């Protein structure tokens, strides 16, 4: 025992000597002071007005396109909403903001094309749709305006823009956050904090968001767009809790210059947000195959139209996405199939394949 202790002691001495000899070559790691993570997004100087205003702009655009079911709409008006020209918004602060949807939306020409299609469909809102002819589909009190292939172009815009603008912007901003300046303070925040805040704004939730609360349209301040889908399609994967808490923790970590934690929260947000996209897409490619939906064209086409939009969101997924390009192309091909063909296919083969891809890739039920 004595010899063993001496041997160990000698090793300790040698180790200490070695450490002392190279200490001068070491860089002392930065010490991160303890910091608190709040329960609300009320950080000093936080400002995400621009991103939250674009969320409100998209809602008004979507509302206008939806009126095509009962009124004739115009491409001029739709493009006014898209480009913020001619004061189209009922919220005057949006008209005066100097912001527009067009300059932040990827594949903008695709969306202006959707506007044109919805305008053309609005001229046929008194005609009953058939395969190859645009018009309305109806069952009971449920009525939807669809294209010649069954697609609701207002849903293609609404859900597609959730990907091409809000999801895409949040992912890209978070990718570049680590390179932003976190030393110089302007208007109470650093560039890194300001970028983080902007990404948070695209989530569309209140500063005191509660993932366990059931929000209604009666709530003046409520989750919007992606914020609404945190509960509507993300409840089972705890998307609201995970993403909101990661935004809180990441913002607090930036203030403390705890960049390891910042990086961790970026990974959490991006992965969970993408899984939310998948959960929404899965719901909408499943609804048309449910027995209760069979022969209910308004329900089937509405779900497929939302699914069409959510699948396009994957085009803007993070570079480390679990979804392979091959499977993305399969999903896209399925959703670009004539909806009359999809719902009449034996065993819903293409939709079942899409369900399987989404379930296995993202661990969904």
C-alpha positions, 0 to 999 in steps of 0.5 A: 500500500505504501509503495502504491501511494508513493508511486501515485504521489510521484505521478501527481508531482510530475503532473503538477510540474508538467502543468506548471511548465506549460501554464504560460502557454495556455489561454485562460478560458472565459468564465461565464457568470451565473445568469437567469433564464426568464419565463417571458420574452421581456428582455431589455431592449428586445425589439422584433417589430419588423418580423411580427409586422410581416406576420400580420401582413401575411394574415391580411393577405391570406384573409383577402385571398380567402374572400375569393370564395364569395367575391371576385378578387384582383391581382392588383390588390393581392400584389398591393398586400405583397409589396405594401403599396397603395395602403392595403392593410386595415392596420395603418401601422403596417402601411407606414412600416416601410416593410413588405412581404415580397423582399423576404419571401423566397421564390416570390414569383411562385407566390405572385403566380398563385395570386393569379391562379386564385384570381382566375378561380374567383371568377368561377366561384359560382361554378361547381368544380369537377376534375379539370374545371375550377370552382367550388366543392361542397358538402353540407355547409362546407364549401371550398374554392378549388382549382382544376386540380383541386388545390386551394391556392389561398392555402398554397400561399398561406402555408407556403409563405410560412415556409418561404418567409417565416421558417426560412428567415428564422433558420437563416438568421439563427445560422448567422447569429454566432457571427454577429457582434455581441460587444457593441451596444446600439439602442440597448442591444448588440447585433447578436441580440437584435438578430435573435429577437428578429428570429423570435418574432417570426415564431408569432407568439406573445412575450408571455406565451404559455404552451399549456394555455388554449388561446382563442380568437377572442385573445387580442394577443395570441399566437399567429401563423406558426405560433398557432400551429405550435398547439394545433399540430405540435402539441404531441411533440411539445413544440411550443414548450421546446421552441419557446424555452430555447428562445428564452435560454438562447437570448439569456445566454447571449447576454451572458456570452455563453456561446456554447449554450447559444449554439445548443439552443439554435440546434434545438429550435431548428430541429424542433421547428422542422419537426413541427413542419413534418407534424403539420404535413403528416396531419394533412396527408393523413386526413384525406385517407381517414374513413370519415373523410372519404367522399367529402371533397371539401375536407379532403381538398382543404387538407391536401391544400394545406399539406401542399403548402407545408411540404413546400416548407421543407425546401427551406429546411436546415442543412443538417435536416433528417429529410433526404433530398430524395424523400423531399422530392417524393413528397413534392411529387405526391403533393403536385399530383392532381388531387382528384387522382390522389383521393381516388388512388387504390389504397391511397398509395402515394399519400400512405407513402408520404405518411411513412416518410414523415413518420419514420424520418421525424419520429412521429405517430 
